[in-house]
Amino acid sequence: MIMQNNNDQKGTISHSADVKINGLRENSRNIAKKVFPSVPTVLLLSALTFGSLLISCQNSINQNNKKEVMQNNQEQKNGILKAIDLYVEAGRKGDGNIAKPAFSSTATMSWSENGELKSVPIQVLIDGFSALEPMEASYKLTTLDVEGDAAIVRIESQFGPDKYADMFTLVKDGSDWKIISKIYQVTK
């Protein structure tokens, strides 16, 4: 008896839901007729279906574009970090020639010393690496911001016992990224 009541309630609920859905359909048709009185229902449904297909296609295109952008971003990041890796490797091996391909020939290195701006051609850094013995060197990437063919990178680096906050601006030159300026601050 209890089971039958439950089945009767399910039947009532199902019937009630069908009535509501049919009522919504009828209301939708009435609204469509008022809003678009001269447009045949078939044409209106076709337009809505076509619009849904366009949205679906656009979503698919956006997903493909996102994958392509992510791939391009990874390729850019790898190219940019290649230049940073060469810079750190030059310090690790005590050989400035390793860093040379990472920098533009017109690159500069700047810092503040006793509140005064110092700026030198990048060759000073390259010569400095070559004058040093090999040492432990490492870095941690903290910022990488790319806009088209320009990038800004910030790393926390360590060469031997010395720690630095290094900031670089890079520009794409053909298929390679070149550092055009290095700014640094000694950290504790």
N, C-alpha and C positions, 0 to 999 in steps of 0.2 A: 504494500500500500504506500509506504513512504517512497519507494523507488518510482512508483507511478506518479506521485505528486511532483517529484523532481523532474521526471520526463515531461510532465505537463507544463512545469515552469519553464523548462528549456524551450519547449515548443512555443510558449507564450513570448519568451524573450526573443527567440528567433523571428517569430511573426512580427513582433514589435519593431525589431531592427529592420526587417524588410520594408515595413510600412514607412519608417523614417527615411530609408534610402530612396524609396520610390518617391516620397514627398520631396526630398532634396532634388532629385532629378527633375521633377515637375516644376519646382520653383526655379531651378536653373534655366529650364526651357522658357518659362514665362519671363524671367529677367532678360534672357537673350533676345526674346521677341520684342520686348520693350526697348532695349538698348539698340538692337540692330533689327528694326522691323522689316527692312527691305532685303535683308541678307538671308538666303535659304539656310536652313539648319545644316544641311550637308556641307555647304560651303564654309560655314562657321566652324564646324567640326574639323574640316580639312585644314583650315588655317591654324587652328589650335594644335592639331597633330603636327603640321609642318613646323610650327614654332617650337614645339617640344623636341622635334628632331634636330633643329638648328642648335638649341641649347645643349642637347646631348653631344652633338658634334663639336661644339665650342669647348665643352668640358674635356673631351678627348684630346683636342688640339692643345688646350692649356696643359694637360698632363704631359703630353709629349714635349712641349716647350719647356716645362719645368725640368724634365730629365735632361734636355739638351743644355739648358742654362747651368744645371748642376755639374754636368760633364765639363762644360767650358770653364766654369769657375774652378773646378779641380785642376784642369790643365793650366789655367792662369796661376793658381796658387803654387803648383809644382814649379813652374817657370820662375816665379818670383823667389821662391825659397831656394832654388838652385843658386841664384846670385848670393843670397845670404849664406848658404852653405860654403860657397867658395871663400867668402870673407872670413868665416870662422876657421875653415881648414887652413888658410894661409897663416893664421896665428898659431894653430895647432902644430904646423910643420915648420914654422919659422921661415916661410918662403913667400914673399910678397908677390912673386910672379903667379902664384895660384889665384890670388884675388884679382889680378889685373883684368881678366875677361868679365868680371862681375861689374866693373865700373866703367862709366863713360869716360872718355879721355879728358873731358872738361869738368869732371866731378870735383866737388870740394868736400872738405871736412871742417866742421865748425864746432866750437864749444865756448863756454864762458870761463874765463880764468880771472879770479879776483874781481868779479863784476864787469870784466871787459871782454868784449867779443873778440874771439880769435877765429880766423878762417884761413885755410891753406889749401893748395891743390892736393888732390887725392894721392899724388905721387909720394907725398910725405908719409902717408900711412903705409903705402906699399914698400917704401924704403925702410920704414920702421919695422915692419914684419920681418924683412930680410935681415935686419941687424940683430934680431932676437934669436935666442935658442928655441928649439921646439918646446912647447908647453902644453899643459892640459887646457883645452878650450871647449866651451859649450855655450848653448843659448836656449832660451825658452821664448817662443813666439807669444806675444801678448796682444798685438793688434795687426790685422792685415785688412786694409781697405782698398778696394779696387774700383776704379771708374773708367771703363773703356781701356785706354792704353796708358793709364797713369795709376800708380799705387803708392800707398804710404804704409810702411811697416815699422813696428816697434818691437824690439826684443830686449830681454834681459840677458846680458852675456857675461861670461867669466873667462878671462885669459889669465892663467896662473891664479894667483891670489886676488887679482884685481877684478872688481865687478863694475859693470856699466849698464846704463840705460841707453840703448842705441836706437836712433830713429833714422829711417832711410826714406828717401823719395826715389821712386823708380819710374822709368818710362820704357815702353816696349819699343825695341829697335829691331825691325824685321820680325824674326821669330823669338828673339832673346829679350829678356828684361835686363836693363842696365840701371845700376844705381847712379843717380845724378847728384845726390848729396847725402852726406852722413853727418848727423848731429849727435853728440853724445854728452852724457853727464856721468861722472864717476859716482858710484853709489857705495854705501857701506855694507 
